[in-house]
């Protein structure tokens, strides 16, 4: 959805020309609406499971029984032979049994009890007429699910009276059919998670606060019912295999670009774009609004974690003097960790061109004076001439165009800089002494950064394609490969194909056909010289033959 101009809900300061330009820019930005995304549907019939102390759970069930069908589970330390001990009080089922496992989301919570005969489905055992519960209120201090953002329909207030009151207020309303946006798009063809059983990039799994992303062989799988749009997976993804869909990056950048353009046309200077999310961020922004400098252009997004490095650097290229991310204490820790990592890479890239790292700012607002002072801080560098390039939903292309434009105007550019560990740009370093040019790395590279030499024994490399996923490193049988994160700013040098290693070919001693490298044959003969199968001269000679001559020697006519 497009950002909603805050001046429609509250009055932002318009004391100067910048404030008036901001009002014009925000008004103009509402004309840019994204396409609708797909939706995910939930259906809840109102079967609620309460887990915890019998006295507390039963008391709460009695409060809710007029609106919901309640079952109380008292988690037992022992496993009953038939799975449960079942009774009822005032029409409320009371179950005693050993909880085995609980998983799911609104309308589809599967709850199994451990028994001496194996696991038993609790909903079926209670004859609910379905195999699942719709809602779960877990009252234990150590609930079954502990992810940072819990699945919809699952409440775990622990010992927090305010959280319990909120749960009791929300749960009765979760009966019926509900929809939410499908927040992501996934393109497995460019995913660097793994290749041929070797593990590569795990950035999205580590960044997801809902545990909606799982590894499925060489690719990932995202459960759309668990995903709640945190967006940190899309910011962390090095290839753009997983992208945000509400809105898409292209739609967001088009809106922001129009906003910056109208701000300049209305006489505004030194524009600073401030992103905040629709829920807790909006509340914080409302409180801060009267103190926000007039050159700050607020931009509302679904989740702050969805705004990544490609967006930040492109907005700087489009003429913004600063990009600020407004987070709150309610922002999930894994989202903050992912954003902080991305900021470390992006600020290093800016510093390598001579720009102030303060052009990118993560502000975790704590309702204290220091937070407000951070908003007042402003980079002193000159304004950047706005870029004219259009963007697409291709992360690496967008980043390349943004960096190239910023580099052209850079105050103190360097040709190459090192980047922090984990950055999605860089080269691989190959130990030529141990590399045998087996080319196992080429066969697994998911980004086509590594190439063979055709008819020559060569290992070639295109740095612009490398996402530092590490699959090549995992595939190398000689441990000859090391990742080296860095930024090469010059596009021609970054995109050129260069040779990392090459050797003279080894020719078959029978027919003269090149079929391996000198080092590979020498290494193989060294490793096999003590093997019982290679103790005679004929067997050793066969190691120096091509596959055709080796067969002829073994099976002469």
C-alpha positions, 0 to 999 in steps of 0.5 A: 500500500502507498504511504499515507501522508501523515499531515492528513492524520496530524499536522506536521510542521510547515514553518519553513519552505522545507515544510511546505515542500514536504507537504506537497511531496507527501500529497503527490506520493499518494497517486502511486499505488502498488498492484494487489498481492495474493492473499492467504486465507485462514478459517477458524471455527472457535475451538480454543485450547488452553494449556497450563495450571488447571485452576487458572486455565479453567477460570479463563475458559469459563470467561470465554465459553459463551463465545468459544468451545474450550478445552483445558490441557493440564500438561502431565509429567507422565504419559497415560496409557491411552493418551489422556485422562478426560473429564469435564466441568460446566461443559468444558473439557479437562484433559490431563496428558503429556504434551508431545508436540504443538505446531500450526497457525490460526485454524490449524493447530495440531496438538499431539500427546505422548503416550506409551503407544506413541503420539495421539492427536488431541483434537481427534481424541476429544472428538472435536469433529476435526483434527486440529484446534483453531486457537491456543492460549498457552499459559505456561512460563515456558510455552511450546512455541518460542519464536520472536513473532508467534503464529497468528492464533497462538498466545503465550502471555507468560506471566505478563498481565497486560499480554494476557488481557490483550489475548483475552480481548482478541481471541473471541474475535478470531472466529470466522474467515480471515485474509492477510497479504502473501508478503513474499515472492520466491524465485528458486532459480537464483537461490544460493541456499545450496547446490548438490547437497552442499550448504550455502547461504542461510541468511534468510533462515537466520533473519526470519522472526517467525520460523516460517522459512525452512531448508528443503534440500538445495532450496528453501520453503516459506510457509505463507501461513506462518510468515507475517511480513517481517521482511528481514529475509528479503533485506538479507537475501544476497541474490533477490531470490526472495523479495517483498511483495507488499509492495514490491521494491520497484513500486516502493522506489517509484513512490519514493522517487516521485516524493523526492522529485516533488519535494525538490520541485516545491523548493525543498533541499537536503531531503531525508527519508524516514521509514517506519512501519504501520503498527508500532512505528506509526504510533512512535512517529505520531508522538515524534511528529511535532519534533521532526525536522521539516526536511524529513519525509516520512514513509510508511511501510508494512514492516521496517525489516523489508527496507533493505540495502538496495532501497537505501542506496537507491534513494541516496542515488535519487537525491536523498541526503539521508535515509533513516530507519525508525525501529522500536523496542517491539521490533523483533531482535532478529529483524534488528540484527539483519538490519544492523548487518546490512547497515554495516555493509552499506555504510562501508560501501559509502565510506569507500566513496568518501560519503559520511556513514551517517547518511544511513541511520538506524534509530531505535526510538526509546522515548528518550531525549537521545533518540530525538537528538539522533533525528536532529543530526544531519550529514554535512555533505553536498547534495547528490545529483539525482539519478535518472535510471529506472529500477526493476525487481532485480536486487543485484541490478538495482544495487549496481546502478545505485553504487555506480551513480554514487561512485560517479559523484563520490567525494573521495572514491577508492577503487576497492575496499574490504567489506565486513564478513558476511557481505554479499559482494566479493571475490574468492581467493584460490590457493594455486599450490593446492588447487588441482583444477578439478572444477568441482566449484564451477559445477556448484556455483549458483550465481555463475560466478565461476566458469571453466576455461573451455578447452584449457585447464582454467578456473575463471571468475566474474566478481559481479556475480559472486554473492559470497554464499560459500558453496564453492568453498564447501565443494572444494576437496583440497580446501583451496578456496577462501571467501574475501568480501569486498567492493570493486566500484569500477563496473568494467573491472567488477564484471570482467572475466579473470583467471584465478588458476590455470595449468598446462594440460597433461596429455595421454601417454598413449594418444596424446589427448589432453585430459587432465592437469599436470598437478592433478595427475601428480597428486593422484599418483602420489595418493595411490602409490601405496594402494595395493591395486597400483603396485605394478607398472601397468596400473600406474601407466593407466593413471596417465591415460585418457579414459578411452586408452585406459579401457583399451589397455584393460580389455585388449582385443 
